[in-house]
Amino acid sequence: MLLKLNRLNQMLVHSQDELSTLKQFSDQLQHRIRQLESSRYIRLKKAIGKYKKLFFRKKTPGHRPIQRLISFYVSSLVKLEARF
């Protein structure tokens, strides 16, 4: 009986150790993901992609170049006001 209790106690300690190690690895991974997402290159790529979608999308009726320029102007003003 005592032998079984010791084994169960060892399994419990081992499981707790595994859980703490898994949590540590998860925290490290989340930190690395946040670090990569905050990289200048990622932010620059997102910004370029947004402007690329704005100006180089497929020609559809009702979306004239003047409308695209106006929407670009409005979005840039909104961002400019948000900075100040």
N, C-alpha and C positions, 0 to 999 in steps of 0.2 A: 504494500500500500504506500509506504513511504517512498519507494522507488518511483512509483507512478506520479506522485505529487512532485517529486524532484524533476522528473521529465517534463511534466506540464509547466512547471515554473520556468524551466530552461526554454521551453517553446515560447512562453509568454515574453520572456526577456528578449529572445531572438526576434520575435515579431515586432516588439516595440522598437528595437534597434533598426529593423528593416523599415518601419514606418518613418522613423526620424531621418534615415538616410534618403528615403524617397522624397520626403518633404524638402530636404536640403537640395537635392537635385532639381526638384521642381522650381524652387526659388531661384536657383542659379539660371535655369533655363528661361524663366520669365524675365529676369534681369537682363539677360543677353538679348532677348527678343526686343525689350524696350530700348536697349542701347542701339540695336540695329535700326529700329524704326525711327529713332530720333536722329539718325545720321543725316548729314547734309545732302548726300546723294539721293537718298530715298525721298526727302522732302522736295528736292529739286526735280526729281523725276515725276512726282505727283503734280507739281505745279506746271511743268512742261506738258504733261499729259492733258491737263485741264484746258490749257490754251490750244493745244493741238486739236482736241475735240471741238473746241469752239470755232476755230477757223477752217479746219480741214475735214469737215464731215461731208457726208454724201449730199449732193445737191437735191434738195427736196422743194416742192412748190411751197411758197410762203416764207421761205428763209432766204432772204436776199442778203448780199454782203453788207449793206447799210445797217440792217437789223443786227447782224453779227457785231459790227463795230460799235453800235449803240449799246448792246448788251455787254461788250467788253469794257466800254467806258463806264457804264454804271457799276459793274462789278469791281472795277479798279477804284472807283470813288468810294464805294462802300468799304473796301479794305483800307483805303487811305484814312478814312474817318475813324475806323476801328483802331488804328494805331495811335491816334491822338486823343 
